[in-house]
Amino acid sequence: MATPYSDKISQTAPGASDSVIAPVIRKIGLSDLHEALRLGWEDFKAVPSHAIILCVIYPVLGLVLARMTLGYSVLPLLFPLAAGFALIGPFAALGLYELSRRRERGEEASAWHALGVLRSPSFGAMLGLGTLLLILFVVWVTTANAIYVSKFGNAPAASIPDFASRIFTTTEGHQLIVQGCGVGLLFAIMALCVSVVAFPLMLDRHANVTDAVQTSLRVVMKNPVTMAAWGLIVAALLVVGSLPLFVGLAVVLPLLGHATWHLYRKVLEPDPNPRQDPPRPPKGRRYAADFPVSLFPWGRDKP
């Protein structure tokens, strides 16, 4: 049975105590991963339009930015870009965690409520860790491009068949597959270890970056086989979602985002002293002059 860690974690929430006991980490199994995915699917079905709107933009932006930055065909980087979404996915899913949290508490969950994460006292910490993951993503794509160039030079592939022929029928292509997958695995392990429950923990308990990363590392150390299986599930779903020109990621990314929240719930004991969200101020009258600010949550809260 899991026992509480004796060390303390600090709080970043205004008015919180100086320290609290670190979260108690459970030992979980493959059945818990299945249940997390099932619950994540239920969340996705409850708010599918919102999930697609939030997540479909990431693969599109990835392709556009790569095209603008590199100045040539992004065909050799399609797989690295798809694999790289596993690195930034935990940060991109912030709004999905908030929706799962609200549904768990029986509260209304709609597109606008995802923006409530911007009000979290730990949003600055989330942004800091998200920036770190984004840097990791850029380094990974750059590294993957360097590996490709080292094998085939800077000349772009003429077509998809030409690219496939290079990769699967030449010695350089076989070396590229082995080296690329090996390096990519190291990046994926790094991202998984530091962020597997970090963002849900910051959202739920307002932990700072250091405490959230340390807790994620402890989760991996206590459940190495299960977390390895989770990493494989994430990788497999990303591959499946990427096959039709990334279109499937519009479903895969929100599914994994919601499922990550439920994984967090399963692997950590409930907070014995959960924080209560501050009550919202009463809504006042709205005026035409407030448009379009009044459309957004932070504008609607004005008395």
N, C-alpha and C positions, 0 to 999 in steps of 0.2 A: 504494500500500500504506500502511496506517495506520502511524503512528509514535508512540511513547510520548510523552505529555505530560511536559514537564520539571519541572512543579511537583509538589509533594508533597501527600499527603492524610494527615490525622492519624488516629489510631486511638483508639477508645473501649473496645476490649476490654481487660480487665485483663491485665497482663503483656505487652501487645503493645509493639512498638517504637514510638519516637516518631513515625516517619513512614515511608511507603512510596511507591514510584512510583505515580502515578495510573494507573488502568486504561487500557489501550489500547483505543480505540474503533474498531470495524470499520465499513466501508462495506457496508451490506446492501441487498437489493432486495426486490421484491414476493414473489419465490419464498420468501424467508426468512420473510415474514409467513405465507404459506400453510403452511410447515412448522411454524412455531410454533403455529398453530391446530390442525394435525393432531396434534402431540404433546400439546397441551393437551386435546384430545378423548380421547386415549388415557389420560391421567391421570384425566380425569373418569369414564371408563368403569370405571377400576380402583377408584375409591372414590366411586361416585355418591351413596350414601345420606348419607355424611358431607358431601359438597358441598352437597346440597340442604338438609340440616339447618342448616348454617352460613349459607347465603345466602338462603333463602326468607324469613327473618325480617326482612331489611332493608327490602324494599318494604312489608311489613305494618306494621312500626314507623313507617316514613315516613308512611303514611296516618293511622295512629292519632295520632301526635304532631301532625301538621298539623291534624287535626280538633280535638284538645284545645286546641291553641295558638290557632288562628284562630277557633274557635267557630262556624264555618258550613261549608257544603258545600265539600269539597276538589276538586270537579269542575274548576274553572278551574286548579287546580294539579297535576292529574294528569300533564300533559306536563312541566312544570318538575320535578316530583319524579322522574319517570322519567329525564329528562335529567341530573338532579343526581346520580344514582347513578354517573355517569361521573366525578364529582368525588371521591366518597368510596370508590369501588370499589377503588382501589389499596391503601387502608388496610384495607378490609373483607376483602381477599383474603389477609391475612397467613398465615392457617392453610393456605391453598391453596399458597402458595409453599413452605411447609415440607414439605407432602406431596410436591410435585413434586421438591423437593431430595432427599428421602429415596428416592423411587423412582429418581431419577437415579443415586444411589449404591448401588442394589440393596438398600436397607434396607426393613424392614417399614413400610408406610404405612397407618394406620387412623385412625379418628376421634380417638382420644386423642392420637395423635402430632401432630396439628395444634396442640394446646395447648403443644407443646414450644417454640413461638415465644416464649412468655412467659418462657422461661429465657434467651433470647438476651441477650448482653451489651449489644446495641444496642437492646433493647426500649424503653428510655426515649427514645431518639432516634426510633424508629418512632412512639411515642405522641405525641411533640412534633409531628412532621410530620403525623400523622393528625389531630391537633387543628386544625392549620392548614387542612387540607382540609375538615374539618367546618365550620369557620368560613366557609370559602369557599362550602360548600353552603348554609348558612343565609343568607348574604348573597345568593346567587343566587335562592333561593326567595322571599326578601323582595323582591328587585328585580322578579322576575317577577310577584309579586302586586301590586306598586305599578304596574307597567305595565298590568295588567289593570284595576285600579281606576281608573286615569287614563282608560281608554277606556269602561268600562261602569259605573263606580260600585261601591258596596258591595253592591248587591242581588244575591243569588246566583241562578244559573241555575235555572229551575224543574225542568228535566229535561235528559237528555242531548240529545234533539232540539233543545230550546231553546238549549242551549249551542252545539251544532254550527251552528245557524242564525246565532247571533250572530257566530261566528268566520268562517264561510265565505260569508255572504251580505251582510255589512255592510262599509262603508268602515272603520269602527273595527276590525272583526275582521281585515281585511287589513293594516291598520297594526300591529295587535297581533302578527300572524304575523311581519312583517318585523322589527319592533323586538325582539320576543322572541328570535327566532332569531339576530339580530345580536349582541345582548347575551350570549345563551347561548354563542355561538361564542367570544366573548372569554374567558368563564369557562373553557370547555373547553380552549382553547389554553393558558391559564395553568396549569391543573391538569396537562395533558399535559407541558408543558415542565419542571415542577418535580418530577414524580413518575413519569415513564415507566419508569425503572429504579431509582428511589431506594430503594424498599422491598426489592426483591430484593438490591440491593447492600448495604444495611445488614444484612440477614439473613445473607448469604453472607460478607461481608468485614468486618462490624462497623464500617462507616464511620459517621461522625457525620452530622448533618443537613446541615451546610454542604457537606461533601464529596459526599454523595449527591445533593443538589440541583444542585450544580455539574456533576457527571457527567451527570445527566439533561439539563441544558441543553446540554452538549457533544454528547451523543448526537443531540439534535434539530438542532443546528447542522450536524453532519456528515452527517446523513441527513434533510434537511428534507422531501423528497418522500415518502420511505418512511414517515416518522413522521406526515406528513399523511394518508397512506393508512391507516395504523394507526388514527389518530383517526377517520377516516370509517368504518372497519370496526367500531370500538367503538360509534360512534353508531348505525350501521345495525342492529347486533345488539341494542342496547338498545331501539330502536324496535320491532323484531320481537318481542322478549321482553316488551315492555310491552303489546302489543295485547290479549291476553286477560286484562285486569285484572292485569297484572304477573306472572301465573303463570309465564310463560316465562322470567322473570328467574332462576327457580330453576335453570335450566339455563345460561342465558347468562352469568350472573355467575361461576359456577365455571369455565366454559369459558374466559372471558377471564382469570380469575385464573391458571389453570394456564398458559395461552398466554403471559401476561406474563412468567412465569418463564423460559420457553424463548426468548422474545424477548430477555430480558436475557442469556441464555447466548450468543445468536447475535451480539449487537451489541458485547459486550465480550470481549476476549481472556481466556483462562483466567488465574487468579491463579498466577504462577510459584511462589509460596510459600503454598499453601493452608493455612488453619488447620485443625488437628485438633480435633474436639470432645473435651472432657475425658472420660475414661472414667467411666462411671457406677459408683457404689459398689455392692458386692455386695448382693443382696437378702437380707434377714434374715427371720426368722419374723414372721408376721402374727398379730394377736390380734383377737378380736371387739371389744375396746374401741376399736380403731382405725377401725372402721366409722363413718361413710361416708368418712372421709378417705382410706382406703386405695384407694378407687375412682379417685382422681385421680393423675396422674403424680407430682406433688410429694409425695403421701402414700405412694406405693409405693416411693420411693427410700430410705425410712428403713431403716437396718440393723436 
